[in-house]
Amino acid sequence: MTDALVLEQITKNFGAKRAVDALSLTVPRGSLVGLVGPNGAGKTTTLSMATGLLRPDYGRVLVGGVDVWADPPAAKTLMGVLPDGLRLFDRLSGRELLRYVGLLRRVPPADIEARSRELLDALGLTEDADNLVVDYSSGMTKKIGLACALIHAPALLVLDEPFEAVDPLSGEVIRGIL
C-alpha cells in the first residue's frame, strides 16, 4: 500500500533564511499527523510544498505515490487542502460553493449533491447552507472550507491551522470527522 504522503529531503530558502532544511517525513494512509512549533518554524512552508503550492528548492514530494512536481494535476486530484487564510468565493451560498468546488474537482453532480448534504449535516451547516458565505462566522467559514476540501473524498487531507477561529464545540465536530 502506498503511503499517503512522503517528503524526501525537502528544503526551502527565502533569501538567506532557510525555512525548511532537508525535511523527510512519511505519513502512512489512515494517519493523523500534526506539525507543531513556534511562528516562523516552517510549518506552513512545509505544508505549501507538500501540496504543490510552493516549489521546494530541493527534494521531492509524493502523494499516493505520485510526484507532486512531476505530475501536479494527478497529485492534486488525490488531495483535499484547507490552507490557512484561504479566501473563498464568499458571494456564493455554502451549498453553491460546495457545488462549484465539486464541479472543479470533476465530481459527478449527483455525487456533489449527496456529499454536500452529508458534509453540511456533519459540520452543522445545514440550516445555513443557503446563506452567503460572506455572512458566515469565522468558525462557519472554516467549516465550509473543510467541506470544500472533503467534497471529492480525497485520499489525503491537508489542513493548515484547522482549529483557528473555531469555537470549542465546532473543534470537537472537526476532530470527530477527522
N, C-alpha and C positions, 0 to 999 in steps of 0.2 A: 504494500500500500504506500502510495506517495505521500510524503509529508505535506501538510497544508502550506507551510512557509519555510523557506530556507534562505538565510542571509549568509553569504560567503565573503568574509573579509571586507565588508562594505566600509568605505571611507569617504568622508566629505569634508572639504575645506571651504571656508568663506574667507578669501584673502589669506592672511597669516593665521587665522583661527581655525583649528581643527575641531569640527563639531562632532564628528564620529570617526573613531580610529580603529580600523580593521576589525569591525564587529562581526562575529559569526554567531548565528543563532538558528536552531532548528525547532520549529513548532509542529509537533505531530497533530494529525487530524484529531478532532474532538477535544483539544486542549484549550484552556483559557490561560492567557499569559498577559501579564501587565508589566509595563515599563514604569519604574518609579525612580524619581530623582528630582533634584532641585531645578528651578528655572535655569535654562541655558545648558542643561546636561546633554542635549541632543536627542531627546525622546521624539519630538515632533519631526525633526530632521530624519531620524531613523524610519519612522512610520511613512514619511513622504517618499523616501527612497524605496521602501518595501512595496508601496502601492503604485509606483510609476509616476508620481507627481514631481519627483526631483531625481535627477540622474546622479548616481554616485560617481565620484572621481575614480574610484577603483572598486572592484568587487562585483559580485553577481547576486541577483535576487531571483529565486524560483518560487512560483505559486503553483501548487499542484503539479510540480514537475515542469512547468512552462517558464522559460526565462522572460522576466518582465520587460527587459530592454531589447531582447532579440525578437519577441513577438508580443508587443504591448496589447493589441486587441484580444488575442487569445487569453492572455494572463488576466486582463481586466474583466473578462466575462466571468471569471471564477471568483471575483472579489466583490464584496459589498463594503463600501468605505463611508465612514462618517468623520470627516476631518474637523478639527477644532475651528470654530468660527465660520463654518460652512454658510454660504449665502444661498438661500432657497428662492425659488420663484414664488415670492410671498403674496403675489396678487392672484394666486390660484387658491382654491379651497384645498383642504387637506386631501380630500378624495380626488380632486383634479390633479394635484401634484403627484399622487401615487400613480394615477393613470399615465400621466406624462412620463414619469421615470420608468414605469413598466414598459411603455412603448419604446422608449430609448434603449431599453435593455432587451428588446425583442421578445418580450413575454407575450404569449397569445392573449388577446383581450379577455376571453372567458377566465383565464388563469389570473389576470390582473384583478378582475372583479372579486374572485374568490379570495385571493391573497390579501387584497385591500380590506375586505370585511374582517378576515382573521386578524390582521395586524392592527387595524383600528380598534377592534374589540380588545385584543390582548394588551394594548397600550392605553386603554381607557380614553380613546379619542372618538368613539362612535358618535356621541352627541354633538361633537364639534366638527365632524367630518366635512360638513358643507359650509363652514365658516372659512373666511380667508385666513391664510397662514399669517399674514401681517397682523391679525388681531389675536393670535395665539400668545400665551405667556411664554417666557423663556423655556420653562420646562416642557410645555407642549410642543414648542418648536424643536427642541432636542428630540422629543419622542417621534415627531413626524419625520425628522431627518433619519432617525433609526429605522423607521418603517420604510423609507426610501432605500436605505442600504440593504434591507432584507427582501424587498419586493420580488427579486428574481431568484430567491433561495440560493444565495452564493455558497460556495464551498469554503470560503474564507471571509470572515467578517473582521474588519479593522476599524477600531473606534479610537479617536483621539479625544481625551477629556470627556468620556461619555456621561459622567455624573455632574459636570459643571452646570450650574444654574438649574439643577433638578432637585425638587423637594424630596425629603426622605421617603415618602410613600412611592413616588414615581421611581426613585432609585431602586427600591425593592422590586417594583414591577420589572424594571430593566434587568436587574440581576436574575430574576426568575426566568425571564426569556432567554438570557444567555446561558 
